[in-house]
Amino acid sequence: MPNILVISGSTRAASTNGLFIQAISKLVGDHAVMTNYPSVADLPHSAAHLIVLRNNPDLDVEPAPPAVAHFRELLGKAGGVLICTPEYAMGVPGSLKNALDWTVSGADFR
């Protein structure tokens, strides 16, 4: 049975995206294991770190912050990823972009 990591790009507790995720999870039923990532807001936001990731992923050192290590572990175990996110200023929210940035230099994702 596939393991799907589900990520909401919204940081609002009662977001429409969260409702979509709940509906999708009900529709999937027993066909897959849906693992919800708690919140992209839990990942550390560091402008300095994001600059490092964008310019030189080799500078992202281990051990990663605990929230990042957990996020990477869940991604590594997932057979697929479902991202449900709001549009923000004609793009993705910064918190989701931050989460994606944390995958750039993970050894499992190169």
Protein Blocks (a to p, Z undefined) as FASTA:
>chain_A
ZZdddddfbfbfkbfklmmmmmmmmmnmmmbccdddfblklpccdfklmmmmmmommlmc
cdddfklmmmmmmmmmpgbdcdddddeehiacfklmmmmmmmmmgmklZZ
